[in-house]
């Protein structure tokens, strides 16, 4: 698909500029919500708690396959209609549709809200704000831990919500980004190691790990390059900590951007955390300060904005090169 980079560049620029309109969200919801509704229905229908572990794993594979098929078929049909209607300019409407599956603007807003809440209402308000973007128990967090949680979420979701969907859009156009969002949504809903989903959600978790393998490492590279453009961040630190600690995270992918972020800012991220009643003995990434400050959050957000700008610039460059090649 030669216009994948053009579709992606248009999607990145449109989403960074306008985001997903609140009025549209209230009126028709969001595409991820529609995917989530389908997966929830399949979970209720196919996830039989009385079935054997093997049957539940097979049902989980069927659920993932059905959700992917539904998304891919619709995306392929829309792509065909757009190409028939707009010809070589189909990349623009396809980019507009793909932009709804990116989250650079909303991610920035949610993370910035944590800092604003802390400044306005102290730790109590900060805990309420950070609970919107992390799954850990916010009542266990002091001010520094609230800020670290926000920065960790920014690093991880920069990969899941921006770099990875853009990567798959560049490769596969609208079907590529739709397939990625289906996989990512399935993992977030059923890819958990609990009694209900340990077997049923195994396929979703494994598939999400696979499709994020390259984008997570690419996200770390973007962070390193972005750090090189900032006076109060260090690309060398980002590179060093990423190489040393990226693979230590319990996730095969999340540790790479988190470690790069930690090294760039001179912080330690990760560490032990509490989810409900479960204590997770996470490793520390980085060898800097654990006492994160609002200034560190501001630096992380500036770093993130530069990552988004670098990705747009690189995607545009590839799109232009592909356009010239197509004309030869």
PyMOL commands that set and color helices and strands:
alter all, ss='L'
color gray80, all
select helices_A, chain A and resi 4-18+22-28+31-46+53-99+104-130+138-140+143-190+202-211+213-227+235-248+254-265+294-327
alter helices_A, ss='H'
color red, helices_A
select strands_A, chain A and resi 269-270+273-275+278-280+284-285
alter strands_A, ss='S'
color yellow, strands_A
deselect
rebuild
show_as cartoon
